[in-house]
Amino acid sequence: MKKIILILIIIMSSFNLTFAEEVKTNEHQLNFFTGNFDFSDHKQKSILVGFQHQNENLNRTTFLGNVSPITGGFLTENSAAYIYTGVEWNVDMGGLTLTPSFAPGLYHEGDGKDLGHVLEFKSEVQLSYAASERSSLSVSYNHVSNASLGDKNPGANSYMFNFIKNF
């Protein structure tokens, strides 16, 4: 797990070097996060690390507000993995941004929690603070559930700390 966190730190640092002079607009957003997967189940909780990409060029104004696609994934210390694609809404609240999102995805339990089905749905809310024009710090909470598609549907609640880099 320490190696994964070290790799994420190296990747985040390289974006400052690689994109600082080349790109003048904030078209892409990478969200690196770590936290506690399934914190409400004391037998199954574990540390998670992950990433998410959002492309501002693909945003659309809809009756729900400004919506943009997201794609990402995470791994837990118990070798569970989840990859997803979905949508998020960014609600500007002055110095803070509220971002609810919804994303269906594929879950592999590894040595972690059996969520009952390979198809799972992630509902998330994130609160971000813009530390600079190109980076933000945030906290987020999500719930992953199969919507009773499987024989069982225990769900998993997680919280994360996020570093968001725009480039």
NORFENKA-V98467 format. One record per residue. RES is the residue in one small letter. PHI is phi in radians with two decimals (* if undefined). OMEGA is omega in whole degrees, -180 to 180 (none if undefined). D_FIRST is the distance of its C-alpha to the first C-alpha in Angstrom with 1 decimal. Layout:
BEGIN
RES,PHI,OMEGA,D_FIRST
RES,PHI,OMEGA,D_FIRST
END
This chain:
BEGIN
m,*,179,0.0
k,-1.10,178,3.8
k,-1.15,180,5.4
i,-1.12,180,5.2
i,-1.12,178,6.4
l,-1.10,178,8.7
i,-1.09,178,9.9
l,-1.09,178,10.8
i,-1.12,179,12.6
i,-1.12,179,14.5
i,-1.09,-180,15.5
m,-1.07,-180,16.8
s,-1.16,-178,18.7
s,-1.18,178,20.2
f,-1.14,177,21.9
n,-1.11,-179,23.8
l,-1.35,-172,25.2
t,-1.30,-170,25.8
f,-1.85,-173,27.4
a,-1.05,-177,29.0
e,-1.79,-173,32.4
e,-1.38,-172,32.5
v,-1.94,-178,32.2
k,-1.78,-178,34.4
t,-2.03,179,33.6
n,-1.72,-178,30.8
e,-1.51,-178,30.8
h,-2.05,179,27.1
q,-2.37,173,24.4
l,-1.95,-179,20.6
n,-2.07,176,18.6
f,-1.76,-176,14.9
f,-2.48,174,13.5
t,-2.53,-178,10.9
g,-3.14,-175,12.2
n,-2.11,179,13.0
f,-1.41,177,13.9
d,0.96,-177,17.1
f,-1.08,-177,17.6
s,-1.45,176,21.2
d,-1.93,-173,20.5
h,-1.08,178,19.5
k,-1.42,-174,19.0
q,-1.99,-176,16.7
k,-1.10,-180,14.7
s,-2.75,178,11.0
i,-1.32,176,8.6
l,-2.24,171,9.0
v,-2.35,-179,8.8
g,-2.87,179,11.9
f,-2.55,177,15.0
q,-2.60,177,18.7
h,-2.02,175,21.8
q,-2.38,-180,25.3
n,-1.95,-179,28.5
e,-1.13,179,31.4
n,-1.17,-176,33.9
l,-1.76,-179,33.6
n,-1.25,-179,34.2
r,-2.39,173,37.3
t,-1.58,-178,39.5
t,-2.22,176,40.2
f,-1.15,177,42.0
l,-1.59,-176,38.5
g,1.91,-179,38.1
n,-1.40,-175,36.1
v,-2.02,176,33.6
s,-2.41,-178,31.1
p,-1.34,176,28.8
i,-2.29,175,25.0
t,-2.49,-179,22.5
g,-2.99,179,18.7
g,-3.06,175,15.9
f,-2.59,175,12.5
l,-2.17,175,9.8
t,-1.90,179,8.8
e,-1.16,177,6.5
n,-1.67,178,9.9
s,1.16,171,10.2
a,-1.34,-179,12.8
a,-2.46,179,13.8
y,-2.46,174,16.5
i,-2.08,-172,18.5
y,-2.61,169,21.6
t,-2.55,-176,24.5
g,-2.96,-178,27.0
v,-2.35,174,28.7
e,-2.36,176,28.4
w,-2.07,177,31.2
n,-1.83,-180,31.1
v,-1.97,-179,33.4
d,-1.30,-180,34.3
m,-2.13,-178,35.1
g,1.46,179,36.1
g,-1.39,-179,33.2
l,-2.06,175,30.8
t,-2.21,175,30.0
l,-1.70,-176,29.5
t,-2.29,170,27.8
p,-1.43,179,28.1
s,-2.61,176,26.9
f,-2.45,-177,27.1
a,-2.63,170,25.4
p,-1.31,-179,25.8
g,-2.85,-179,23.0
l,-1.88,-176,21.8
y,-2.05,173,19.4
h,-2.13,-173,17.9
e,-1.28,-177,17.0
g,0.93,174,15.0
d,-1.73,-177,14.5
g,-1.71,-173,14.6
k,-1.29,173,17.8
d,-1.43,-179,20.9
l,-1.58,171,22.2
g,1.71,-178,25.4
h,-2.84,177,25.7
v,-1.31,178,24.0
l,-1.55,-180,25.6
e,-2.26,-179,24.2
f,-2.10,-178,25.2
k,-1.90,172,23.2
s,-1.91,-173,25.3
e,-2.46,170,23.9
v,-2.30,-176,25.4
q,-2.32,176,24.1
l,-2.11,-173,25.8
s,-2.04,173,25.5
y,-2.08,-180,27.0
a,-1.33,179,28.0
a,-1.31,175,26.9
s,-2.71,180,28.9
e,-1.13,-174,30.6
r,-1.97,-180,27.6
s,-2.53,-180,24.6
s,-2.41,172,24.0
l,-2.04,-178,21.8
s,-2.64,171,21.6
v,-2.14,180,20.6
s,-2.53,179,20.7
y,-2.34,175,21.2
n,-2.42,175,21.3
h,-2.23,178,22.7
v,-1.94,-175,22.0
s,-2.64,179,25.0
n,-1.70,178,27.0
a,0.97,179,30.3
s,1.11,174,31.6
l,-1.29,-179,31.5
g,-1.68,177,30.1
d,-1.13,176,31.6
k,-2.35,-177,29.3
n,-2.55,-177,27.7
p,-1.27,-178,25.4
g,1.20,179,23.6
a,-2.57,178,20.4
n,-1.88,-177,20.4
s,-2.39,171,17.6
y,-2.23,-175,17.5
m,-2.44,170,15.7
f,-1.95,-170,16.2
n,-2.10,168,17.1
f,-2.05,-176,18.0
i,-1.96,-178,20.8
k,-2.10,175,22.3
n,-1.71,177,25.8
f,-2.58,none,27.2
END
